[in-house]
Amino acid sequence: MNKSFLIMVDAYSKWIDIHVMNSTTSEATISKLQQTFATHGLCDLIISDNGAAFTSKEFADYVKSNGIEHRTSAPWHPASNGCAERAVQSFKEGMKKIKEGTIQEKLNRFLFNYRITPQTTTGLAPSELLMKRKLKSRLDLVFPNIEKRVQERQQKQKHYHDKKSVNRQINVGQGVFARNFAIGSKIKWIPGEVIKQSGPLSFHIKLQDERVIRRHITLNCRRDLKCEDVLLVAG
């Protein structure tokens, strides 16, 4: 395509970064390396071919100043850097299969497809090894997200429950009506004051005659009182 490309591959995850190069000087190469390092951090070791950009004093000074070890493959023997050569081959084959778009658009599509495809060496996609997560693609739209569906249904259930539910929060010191279970008494509800919470929905109530009883919250209401105005407690 009448362009030069700088191809970098992570030996562990097989993640590939590719830059279109308008120039192949050491300065331009270092600039592209800095872009990659700005995302992933500095590497420990660079293995490259013997191109002029990698054998210059400027490049040697750059890697040395950043604590990076630099090794070059044997002259005229690219197989000694097999990982990089396989990345170059995959790149060339992948770009030929993409017929439409600019060079950058083709490159973006290639990188996306490559990064989400499991590798034969590792058994995982480069994105999973490098980022510890899968990158979302259009294929994910075919399969339902079970976790998301469950969360949405739970939110709907909570919404409908909250619309119909009555406030069941009672605080110590709050006045309430407690169900009267005394045999023969015509008074079904007696006033009192909450003095202690003994469970999530259980409370100790002090009556006007100083007796202390324990009751549990209920949603029942007296006909002459509104549920939203007073909280009732029953046994």
NUKOLMI-61908 format. One record per residue (C-alpha): residue in three letters; residue number from 1; x, y, z; chain. Coordinates in steps of 0.001 Angstrom, whole numbers, plus 500000, padded with zeros to 6 digits. Layout:
N
PT  residuo  num    east   north      up  cadena
PT      ala  NUM       X       Y       Z       A
...
//
This chain:
235
PT  residuo  num    east   north      up  cadena
PT      met    1  500000  500000  500000       A
PT      asn    2  503035  502230  499569       A
PT      lys    3  503276  502824  503314       A
PT      ser    4  505711  501859  506055       A
PT      phe    5  504404  500433  509326       A
PT      leu    6  505964  500014  512742       A
PT      ile    7  504701  496742  514242       A
PT      met    8  505122  495989  517930       A
PT      val    9  504004  492771  519588       A
PT      asp   10  503931  491913  523291       A
PT      ala   11  505685  488562  523705       A
PT      tyr   12  503421  487538  526637       A
PT      ser   13  499900  488420  525487       A
PT      lys   14  500572  488640  521701       A
PT      trp   15  498908  492083  521755       A
PT      ile   16  499884  494074  518640       A
PT      asp   17  500320  497817  518221       A
PT      ile   18  500790  499116  514680       A
PT      his   19  501648  502654  513589       A
PT      val   20  501604  504098  510076       A
PT      met   21  505016  505683  509533       A
PT      asn   22  505503  508737  507337       A
PT      ser   23  509202  508488  508133       A
PT      thr   24  511402  505626  509340       A
PT      thr   25  513996  507722  511135       A
PT      ser   26  515021  507038  514715       A
PT      glu   27  513210  510170  515841       A
PT      ala   28  509924  509052  514239       A
PT      thr   29  510310  505521  515622       A
PT      ile   30  510951  506789  519145       A
PT      ser   31  507881  509014  518895       A
PT      lys   32  505666  505995  518094       A
PT      leu   33  507231  503969  520875       A
PT      gln   34  506407  506769  523289       A
PT      gln   35  502746  506603  522203       A
PT      thr   36  502611  502909  523045       A
PT      phe   37  504506  503343  526317       A
PT      ala   38  502103  506130  527319       A
PT      thr   39  499336  503501  527339       A
PT      his   40  501087  500350  528529       A
PT      gly   41  504143  501619  530362       A
PT      leu   42  507789  500939  529598       A
PT      cys   43  508872  497445  528623       A
PT      asp   44  511866  495521  529946       A
PT      leu   45  513242  494284  526634       A
PT      ile   46  513009  495241  522962       A
PT      ile   47  514044  492767  520283       A
PT      ser   48  514250  494324  516819       A
PT      asp   49  515797  493821  513434       A
PT      asn   50  518933  495675  512371       A
PT      gly   51  517201  498573  510643       A
PT      ala   52  518929  501937  510759       A
PT      ala   53  516260  503341  513086       A
PT      phe   54  517130  500724  515728       A
PT      thr   55  520922  500754  515440       A
PT      ser   56  521430  504510  515686       A
PT      lys   57  523031  506222  518666       A
PT      glu   58  519825  508206  519226       A
PT      phe   59  517807  505013  519680       A
PT      ala   60  520479  503470  521900       A
PT      asp   61  520457  506560  524131       A
PT      tyr   62  516637  506470  524351       A
PT      val   63  516345  502851  525495       A
PT      lys   64  519267  503233  527893       A
PT      ser   65  517771  506331  529530       A
PT      asn   66  514522  504394  530131       A
PT      gly   67  516171  501246  531500       A
PT      ile   68  515165  499119  528495       A
PT      glu   69  517393  496304  527273       A
PT      his   70  517731  496210  523476       A
PT      arg   71  518716  493187  521417       A
PT      thr   72  518812  492790  517641       A
PT      ser   73  518170  489649  515635       A
PT      ala   74  520898  488010  513595       A
PT      pro   75  521549  489859  510304       A
PT      trp   76  519624  488401  507332       A
PT      his   77  517922  485909  509637       A
PT      pro   78  514482  487291  510587       A
PT      ala   79  513378  483906  511974       A
PT      ser   80  515465  484633  515079       A
PT      asn   81  512743  487140  515996       A
PT      gly   82  509890  484782  515157       A
PT      cys   83  507242  486478  517289       A
PT      ala   84  507613  489752  515384       A
PT      glu   85  507754  487996  512013       A
PT      arg   86  504505  486156  512725       A
PT      ala   87  502905  489491  513663       A
PT      val   88  504061  490975  510346       A
PT      gln   89  502643  488006  508433       A
PT      ser   90  499294  488195  510262       A
PT      phe   91  499132  491924  509579       A
PT      lys   92  499777  491574  505841       A
PT      glu   93  497266  488748  505432       A
PT      gly   94  494633  490527  507491       A
PT      met   95  494954  493821  505616       A
PT      lys   96  494562  492050  502246       A
PT      lys   97  491209  490598  503352       A
PT      ile   98  489767  494046  504159       A
PT      lys   99  488676  495549  500847       A
PT      glu  100  486994  498835  501807       A
PT      gly  101  488093  501945  503685       A
PT      thr  102  491178  504068  504092       A
PT      ile  103  494447  502587  505292       A
PT      gln  104  493753  503768  508837       A
PT      glu  105  490206  502346  508764       A
PT      lys  106  491509  498995  507525       A
PT      leu  107  494204  499057  510195       A
PT      asn  108  491666  499773  512932       A
PT      arg  109  489445  496886  511832       A
PT      phe  110  492387  494511  511624       A
PT      leu  111  493658  495436  515089       A
PT      phe  112  490201  495101  516635       A
PT      asn  113  489581  491665  515112       A
PT      tyr  114  493086  490478  515983       A
PT      arg  115  492926  491630  519597       A
PT      ile  116  489638  489835  520351       A
PT      thr  117  490577  486570  518616       A
PT      pro  118  492003  483743  520802       A
PT      gln  119  495587  482825  519953       A
PT      thr  120  496657  479265  519286       A
PT      thr  121  499699  479714  521532       A
PT      thr  122  497921  481072  524620       A
PT      gly  123  494339  479899  524028       A
PT      leu  124  493098  483381  524954       A
PT      ala  125  492581  486645  523100       A
PT      pro  126  495383  489229  523506       A
PT      ser  127  492910  491615  525168       A
PT      glu  128  492099  489037  527872       A
PT      leu  129  495748  488468  528744       A
PT      leu  130  496741  492133  528623       A
PT      met  131  493589  493802  530019       A
PT      lys  132  492132  490900  532036       A
PT      arg  133  488790  491350  530256       A
PT      lys  134  487077  490654  526947       A
PT      leu  135  486525  493511  524519       A
PT      lys  136  482902  493890  523443       A
PT      ser  137  482200  493260  519754       A
PT      arg  138  479120  493027  517538       A
PT      leu  139  479105  489265  518113       A
PT      asp  140  478195  489962  521740       A
PT      leu  141  474874  491438  520538       A
PT      val  142  473857  487972  519319       A
PT      phe  143  474159  486472  522784       A
PT      pro  144  472043  487896  525622       A
PT      asn  145  473819  489369  528618       A
PT      ile  146  472321  487231  531386       A
PT      glu  147  473799  489316  534202       A
PT      lys  148  472437  492559  532748       A
PT      arg  149  469005  491003  532153       A
PT      val  150  468789  489785  535771       A
PT      gln  151  469783  493220  537086       A
PT      glu  152  467149  494947  534933       A
PT      arg  153  464419  492573  536123       A
PT      gln  154  465443  493035  539740       A
PT      gln  155  465302  496805  539313       A
PT      lys  156  461801  496552  537826       A
PT      gln  157  460639  494324  540688       A
PT      lys  158  462057  496775  543218       A
PT      his  159  460386  499690  541421       A
PT      tyr  160  456926  498083  541500       A
PT      his  161  457426  496939  545095       A
PT      asp  162  458447  500403  546269       A
PT      lys  163  455404  501968  544580       A
PT      lys  164  453030  499766  546591       A
PT      ser  165  454991  499416  549805       A
PT      val  166  454390  501384  553000       A
PT      asn  167  457219  503027  554882       A
PT      arg  168  458244  500484  557525       A
PT      gln  169  461029  502505  559146       A
PT      ile  170  460505  503117  562873       A
PT      asn  171  462868  505049  565128       A
PT      val  172  463415  504885  568885       A
PT      gly  173  461234  507478  570610       A
PT      gln  174  458602  507400  567872       A
PT      gly  175  454948  507106  568836       A
PT      val  176  453128  504077  567389       A
PT      phe  177  449972  502020  567845       A
PT      ala  178  450461  498454  569080       A
PT      arg  179  448006  495611  568629       A
PT      asn  180  446228  494747  571876       A
PT      phe  181  445906  490984  572352       A
PT      ala  182  444307  491150  575806       A
PT      ile  183  441388  488711  575968       A
PT      gly  184  437996  490428  576319       A
PT      ser  185  439330  493922  575592       A
PT      lys  186  437390  495955  573063       A
PT      ile  187  440382  498167  572364       A
PT      lys  188  442356  496630  569492       A
PT      trp  189  445055  499287  569204       A
PT      ile  190  446841  500999  572074       A
PT      pro  191  449283  503902  571838       A
PT      gly  192  452892  503601  572951       A
PT      glu  193  456450  504716  572338       A
PT      val  194  459309  502753  570768       A
PT      ile  195  462141  502364  573291       A
PT      lys  196  464313  499716  571627       A
PT      gln  197  464791  497875  568344       A
PT      ser  198  465347  494177  568953       A
PT      gly  199  465486  493002  565337       A
PT      pro  200  465198  494218  561747       A
PT      leu  201  461408  494543  562096       A
PT      ser  202  460943  493875  565817       A
PT      phe  203  460646  496575  568542       A
PT      his  204  460090  497030  572269       A
PT      ile  205  457237  499442  572993       A
PT      lys  206  456474  501244  576257       A
PT      leu  207  452750  501720  576834       A
PT      gln  208  451067  504550  578703       A
PT      asp  209  450664  502331  581788       A
PT      glu  210  454486  501764  581796       A
PT      arg  211  454237  498212  580535       A
PT      val  212  456804  497151  577914       A
PT      ile  213  455744  494829  575096       A
PT      arg  214  457449  493527  571968       A
PT      arg  215  455797  493761  568595       A
PT      his  216  456605  493231  564903       A
PT      ile  217  455831  495706  562106       A
PT      thr  218  452766  494959  560015       A
PT      leu  219  451113  496673  557077       A
PT      asn  220  447643  496549  558640       A
PT      cys  221  445958  499890  559288       A
PT      arg  222  443223  501205  561522       A
PT      arg  223  440298  502419  559469       A
PT      asp  224  440360  505830  561150       A
PT      leu  225  444106  506334  560467       A
PT      lys  226  446141  506617  557297       A
PT      cys  227  449056  504237  556782       A
PT      glu  228  451289  507014  555485       A
PT      asp  229  450615  509115  558607       A
PT      val  230  451283  506585  561359       A
PT      leu  231  453256  503350  561548       A
PT      leu  232  451433  500478  563181       A
PT      val  233  452991  497630  565090       A
PT      ala  234  451373  494245  565599       A
PT      gly  235  452349  491076  567388       A
//
